Amino acid sequence: MNVGCAQPISHELKVTVKNNDVCIYTDNEHTYLGPDNYFIVFVGEYKPTQEFKSIYDKAYQGKYAKFPIKSEDCLSIPASVFEDTKVYDVNLESNKNFSELICISKKKNILSAKGLCCTKI
């Protein structure tokens, strides 16, 4: 008997910069949370030949955990998590998985993030 395993489908995560931190949101109105209102954000440096290793994670839970669907509700990830000119895999998991590869640039202490989901690395 053969057993297969499928990777979960990832949806595109939207990434912007707000107050000089990376800010993420889903732009997906069809996302919902379970009864425990739980979701998690995690980030790792993108190294395709190595196992994923999280360098940042934060769990959100409870009735005051606002899920980031719109840009004005985005969740901040501190700029200190990221190093200049490296590629990172940013993830948000709820009832759906959202992810984005981003490249960080810190010029003159101003952060910029560029999504790479459609670009070869």
Disulfide bonds with the S-S distance in Angstrom:
Cys23-Cys74 1.80
